[in-house]
Each structure stands twice: as C-alpha cells, then as structure tokens.
Amino acid sequence: RPREDQPELTRRLKRLGAECVNLPTIEIRPQAFTEGERRRLLRRLPRVDWVLFNSRHGVEALDRLVRQAGPPESRRRAGAGQKLSDLLEGRICAIGPRTKSALKTAGLKADLVPEEFSTEGIRRAFQAIPVRGKRILIPRSQRAIGDKLASALRQRGARVIITGRNPETLQQTAREISCGEHPVRPVVCDVAASQAIA
C-alpha cells in the first residue's frame, strides 16, 4: 500500500495484536497528460452510464484532471471553474467507504457501494444490474486493477472504457477483453497514477 493508505490498516492489525512494520512499495504521484489525452477522456465523461472507481486515488486524480483542463468558454466568462461533478451525468460505483468519501469531497454521490470492498465485490454487485449496451468507464492505474471486472462486464454486453498509461499494454488489454460487437475502448490516461518504487 502507499504510505498514506497505511495508518488505518496498521491500526486495525495492532488492535488484533500484530506487530507492524510499514514498508510502502507503491507511491501515488500525479501524472502529466498531453492535451489530446485529457480531451479524449473529458469528451467521454458526460456520455458514460457508469463510472466504477476502485480507489479514492482514481476519484482524486480524475477530479484534478478535470480542474486542470479549465472550464468551457461560457463558464470561464462567468468566472466559474470546471469540476468533476459538472461532467459526470451517469451513475457512480465506489469500491468502499474511503472512495465514497473522496466522491463526496468532489461533490459527487456514490450510487452503489458493494458489500465486499474489492473489484470482485463490484462484479458481484453488478450481477443484478442490467449492463447490456451501457457505457462503463473503469479508471484504472498502470497496475491494471480492474481487468477481470472489465472482462466480466464486457461478456455481459457492456461497452467498457478502460484507462491506462502505457499505450501498448492498454491496447493489448483491450484486445484480450474485447468480445462481440462492441470492443473495449482504451483511453491512454493513468488516472490512478500508481508508481512502483520497490
């Protein structure tokens, strides 16, 4: 886990009698985007039916990306900035309470939080939700969390959009997950920005 995500887990383990040694192997860093990468993702946001956030870092990074893009001309003249809540019109799934809290900070509300706080928990929660033909965005890091979830939703007929930093890896993942009439749409953009440092 990244350093900033360790205190809560450490507290829980200590309450259970564990002796903890924190050794973070991941660091969360903001990524730089080309203007084209930013535009491609922002164009898709208002058109998605669901966004599945599998970490608070994805929420924070996507919100930061929208704010950095600046407001459209009409809002700029009025002196207003652009926010993630201005663009997202679809429903939102948060993997757990910390992600739900990050959404609230960004002015958004989670429509779904699975009982089990994992991508498998999201997959199970979505079994009762019709997804055929729905556009589902899964903002993921370059560590490819969520590929199995994307594959499961795609097999049920969803139109899945995945993000990632490395174009070659992203294209390969999209090809592997794609099936049927609607291929998985890859967007080069690492919104979660995890960097392995060990």
Secondary structure, DSSP 8 states (H G I E B T S, - for coil): -BGGGHHHHHHHHHHTT--------EEE------HHHHHHHHHHGGG-SEEEESSHHHHHHHHHHHHHH---HHHHHTT----HHHH--SEEEESSHHHHHHHHHTT---SB--SS-SHHHHHHHGGGS--TT-EEEE---TT-TTHHHHHHHHHTT-EEEEEES-HHHHHHHHHHH--SSS--EEEE--SS-EEE--
